């Protein structure tokens, strides 16, 4: 049995895509899916991101509530009816953390049902990554210029509400 602190932590991730398209028959109710002829086979890959064994706090994953520690509770606990389900509700631009260290790995899943989540990797107000309901995105950091504090998420246009799950880990 291993003892002591872990020397390193890793996030192992993969993507698997099968290119297909739908064909509608003469009758509108008849539809079937076929594999595309090109590119041949599937797309995707596997990767590993080494992350720091000492993350900036429990909030680096959405499954930990921001006020999980007693000393962080801002309400009287017996009057607080909230149950944390691991999802963060967002509308306006939300910075997932203020930590300024380099980003090692980012995963965001839009768990909402009807509103896109929009992601910006800097604070310039441009949201180039669109995550549809049920969709997700993951990426490794570049080790130098992308910092954890640069990840902003909002509901579509900053005026609609959706929910997300996330992992944001530093190097």
N, C-alpha and C positions, 0 to 999 in steps of 0.2 A: 504494500500500500504506500502510495506517495504521501509525503509529508511536506509541510511548509507552504510558502506562497508559490503560486504558479510562476514559472519563468516567463512565459508568454501566453497570450490568448490569441485565438484565431477565429475568424468568421469564415466558414466554408459556404460558398454559394454556387448556384448554377442556373442556367437558362436553357430551355428546350423549346424550340419553335418548329412546328410542322407547317410549311406553306400549303394552304388549301384555297380553293375557291368554290363558290356555290353556283350550281347551274339550275335554272328554273325551266321546267318543261313547258309544253304547250298550254297545259292547264296550270293556272297560277298556284294551285295547291300542291303541285308535284315539284319537289326540289331535292336535289342530292348534292353531296360534297365530293369533290375529286381533289387528289393531290396535284399540285402544280408540277409541270415537267422541269422547270428550272427555277431556282437552283436545285440541282440534284440532291436529294436527301434532306436532312434536317439542318437547322441552324442552331447556334448556341455554343455554350462552352461552360467550363467550370473554373473556379478561381478560389484563391485563399487570400484573405486580408489579415495581416498580423496587426493586432490591436494592443494597446497598453493594458497591462493587468490592473492598473489603477485608474479607472475612468473618473470623470469629473463629478459623478454623483449617481444616485439611483435613477435619475430621470433620463439616462442615456438610452433607455428602452421605454416604450410607452406602457409596458405592463406594470411599471412601478409608478404609483401615484406621487405627484409632486409634493404632497404633504403626508407621506407615509410615516415619518418620524413624529413622535409626540410633540417634540419641541417646535415642529414646524406647523402644527395645527393652529389655524387662525380662528376657528369656531369652537364652541363648546361641543365636544364630540357627541354627547347624547342628543343634541338638538340638530345635528347635521345628518340629513337623510340620504346623503350621496353614497352610492356604491360604485367603486371604481371598476370598470370593465376592461381597462387597457386601451380604450380609444380616447383620442383627444378631439374635442369638437372645435372646429376653427371656422372663422368667417373672414376677418381682416388679417392682414399680414402678421404672421406669428413666427418669431425667431425661436427655433427649437432649443437653443442654449446660448449663453453668453460666453462660453469657453472659447478662448482664442488660440487653442492649439490646432495643429494640422489635423484635418479630417482623414481617417483611415477607411471608414466604411459608412455608407448611408443606405438605408432601406426605408421606403415610405409606401404604404398601401392605403388606397382610398377605400375605406370600408363603408362609405356612404352609398345611397341607392340611386341618386338622381343628379348630383352636382359634381362637376369636375373639381379636382384639387389642382392647384397651380404651384409650381416650385421655382424659386429663384436661388441661384448659387452666389449671389452677391447682393448688396443693398442698393442697387441702382433702380429698382422698381420694375425691371423687366422679368416676366415670368415665362420662360421659354419651355419649361417642362410641364406638360399637361397630363394628368393621371385621371382617366375616366373612372366612374364608379366600378369597384371590383378590381381595378387595375393596380399595378405596382411598378416601382422603379427601384433599382439598386445600382450602386456604383462605388468604386474604390476612389479614395482621394489621390491627389497627385503627389503628396508628400512635401509640398512646398508652398503653394499659393492658395489652395482651397482650405479654409479654416472652418471649424465646427460652427462658429458664430455667424457664418455667411449663409446658412441654410434658412430660407424663409418659405413658409407654406401659407396658402390662403385658399378659401373657397372661390369658386368662379367669379372673376371680376372684383373680388374683395367685398362682395355684398351678399353672397349666398353662403349658406352654412353646409359643411360636410364633416365627416369624421375620418380620422386617420389612425393607423398604427405605425410606429416607426422604431428604427434603431439608428442612433447616430453615435459612432465610436471614434475616439481620438487615437492617433498613432502612439 
